[in-house]
Amino acid sequence: MEGLTIRHEVDESQLDDLIGLYQISWWGKHRTRDDLRRMLAGSYLVVAINDAAGRLVGFCRLLSDGVFRGTVYDVIVHESLHGRGVGRLVMDTLMNHPKVREIESLALDCLPDKVALYEKWGFKVQGSNFLHMSRRPANIQPPGAAGA
Ligand SMILES: CC(C)(COP(=O)(O)OP(=O)(O)OC[C@H]1O[C@@H](n2cnc3c(N)ncnc32)[C@H](O)[C@@H]1OP(=O)(O)O)[C@@H](O)C(=O)NCCC(=O)NCCS
């Protein structure tokens, strides 16, 4: 898509755009400007795609020690642009970044309908007896989760 700019920060003036992006997620609808400021400051790497008007239209971030482990979070594209390659741009930018390329193991959580998407960047569902465990608030559960 033309007119898009790749950045590695989200400006103060774009925090409302980011809140808007989270509205199409099941996990981030409640996030506030204050939370997001701290979240951005605490993230190892942020990918921010801006449109020609400077509006944030694509996002993801990585938490990492920079050497052994990294976890991808919050891959989101503005709904009006789905299916036009912005998600690919977000993930390509993250995965090809020099700060990310050298990290030993990367991980992410996703629903089954996103597996084929992330397989494009080498992520695999790990079919072993090694289970993912998490602790999260009762009101932030993936669609279809028991008790959700
Ligand atoms: C998932 C999401 C980021 C994809 O963004 P997008 O801009 O529509 O994706 P793109 O158009 O760049 O597609 C990228 C590639 O993935 C494929 N793809 C997109 N969504 C897919 C899906 N759900 N399953 C499998 N493949 C998918 C596309 O066909 C494309 O393949 P190609 O580049 O090899 O042709 C977007 O749908 C979104 O924001 N969803 C809501 C938030 C969300 O659920 N994020 C994922 C959290 S795990």
The ligand as an SDF file (V2000), in Angstrom:
LIG
                    3D

 48 50  0  0  0  0  0  0  0  0999 V2000
   -4.5140  -10.2780   11.8090 C   0  0  0  0  0  0  0  0  0  0  0  0
   -4.3900   -8.9250   11.1210 C   0  0  0  0  0  0  0  0  0  0  0  0
   -3.3130   -8.1070   11.8250 C   0  0  0  0  0  0  0  0  0  0  0  0
   -3.9730   -9.1580    9.6560 C   0  0  0  0  0  0  0  0  0  0  0  0
   -3.7630   -7.8940    9.0600 O   0  0  0  0  0  0  0  0  0  0  0  0
   -4.0200   -7.6280    7.5080 P   0  0  0  0  0  0  0  0  0  0  0  0
   -3.4830   -6.2740    7.1920 O   0  0  0  0  0  0  0  0  0  0  0  0
   -5.4310   -7.9140    7.1590 O   0  0  0  0  0  0  0  0  0  0  0  0
   -3.0860   -8.7520    6.8590 O   0  0  0  0  0  0  0  0  0  0  0  0
   -2.4480   -8.7150    5.3970 P   0  0  0  0  0  0  0  0  0  0  0  0
   -3.4490   -8.2350    4.4050 O   0  0  0  0  0  0  0  0  0  0  0  0
   -1.1470   -8.0180    5.4240 O   0  0  0  0  0  0  0  0  0  0  0  0
   -2.1700  -10.2470    5.1780 O   0  0  0  0  0  0  0  0  0  0  0  0
   -0.8790  -10.7910    5.4600 C   0  0  0  0  0  0  0  0  0  0  0  0
   -0.8160  -12.1880    4.9770 C   0  0  0  0  0  0  0  0  0  0  0  0
   -1.4670  -13.0350    5.8990 O   0  0  0  0  0  0  0  0  0  0  0  0
   -2.5960  -13.6360    5.3130 C   0  0  0  0  0  0  0  0  0  0  0  0
   -3.6150  -13.5700    6.3500 N   0  0  0  0  0  0  0  0  0  0  0  0
   -4.2360  -12.4880    6.8530 C   0  0  0  0  0  0  0  0  0  0  0  0
   -5.0690  -12.8470    7.8540 N   0  0  0  0  0  0  0  0  0  0  0  0
   -4.9510  -14.2030    7.9510 C   0  0  0  0  0  0  0  0  0  0  0  0
   -5.5330  -15.1860    8.7900 C   0  0  0  0  0  0  0  0  0  0  0  0
   -6.4170  -14.8790    9.7430 N   0  0  0  0  0  0  0  0  0  0  0  0
   -5.1800  -16.4770    8.5910 N   0  0  0  0  0  0  0  0  0  0  0  0
   -4.2890  -16.8300    7.6450 C   0  0  0  0  0  0  0  0  0  0  0  0
   -3.6790  -15.9420    6.8370 N   0  0  0  0  0  0  0  0  0  0  0  0
   -4.0170  -14.6580    6.9880 C   0  0  0  0  0  0  0  0  0  0  0  0
   -2.9130  -12.8680    4.0620 C   0  0  0  0  0  0  0  0  0  0  0  0
   -3.5070  -13.6860    3.0780 O   0  0  0  0  0  0  0  0  0  0  0  0
   -1.5150  -12.4090    3.6570 C   0  0  0  0  0  0  0  0  0  0  0  0
   -0.7920  -13.4320    3.0090 O   0  0  0  0  0  0  0  0  0  0  0  0
    0.2800  -13.0760    1.8600 P   0  0  0  0  0  0  0  0  0  0  0  0
    1.0060  -11.8240    2.2790 O   0  0  0  0  0  0  0  0  0  0  0  0
    1.1720  -14.2550    1.8280 O   0  0  0  0  0  0  0  0  0  0  0  0
   -0.5460  -12.8830    0.6370 O   0  0  0  0  0  0  0  0  0  0  0  0
   -5.7500   -8.1590   11.1060 C   0  0  0  0  0  0  0  0  0  0  0  0
   -6.7480   -9.0160   10.5920 O   0  0  0  0  0  0  0  0  0  0  0  0
   -6.1890   -7.6730   12.4790 C   0  0  0  0  0  0  0  0  0  0  0  0
   -5.8350   -6.5850   12.9070 O   0  0  0  0  0  0  0  0  0  0  0  0
   -7.0140   -8.4670   13.1950 N   0  0  0  0  0  0  0  0  0  0  0  0
   -7.5680   -8.0600   14.4970 C   0  0  0  0  0  0  0  0  0  0  0  0
   -6.5440   -8.1350   15.5780 C   0  0  0  0  0  0  0  0  0  0  0  0
   -6.0190   -9.5390   15.7250 C   0  0  0  0  0  0  0  0  0  0  0  0
   -6.7610  -10.4810   15.9350 O   0  0  0  0  0  0  0  0  0  0  0  0
   -4.6780   -9.6630   15.6470 N   0  0  0  0  0  0  0  0  0  0  0  0
   -3.9960  -10.9340   15.7850 C   0  0  0  0  0  0  0  0  0  0  0  0
   -3.7010  -11.2000   17.1990 C   0  0  0  0  0  0  0  0  0  0  0  0
   -2.9590  -12.7890   17.4090 S   0  0  0  0  0  0  0  0  0  0  0  0
  1  2  1  0
  2  3  1  0
  2  4  1  0
  2 36  1  0
  4  5  1  0
  5  6  1  0
  6  7  2  0
  6  8  1  0
  6  9  1  0
  9 10  1  0
 10 11  2  0
 10 12  1  0
 10 13  1  0
 13 14  1  0
 14 15  1  0
 15 16  1  0
 15 30  1  0
 16 17  1  0
 17 18  1  0
 17 28  1  0
 18 19  1  0
 18 27  1  0
 19 20  2  0
 20 21  1  0
 21 22  1  0
 21 27  2  0
 22 23  1  0
 22 24  2  0
 24 25  1  0
 25 26  2  0
 26 27  1  0
 28 29  1  0
 28 30  1  0
 30 31  1  0
 31 32  1  0
 32 33  2  0
 32 34  1  0
 32 35  1  0
 36 37  1  0
 36 38  1  0
 38 39  2  0
 38 40  1  0
 40 41  1  0
 41 42  1  0
 42 43  1  0
 43 44  2  0
 43 45  1  0
 45 46  1  0
 46 47  1  0
 47 48  1  0
M  END
$$$$
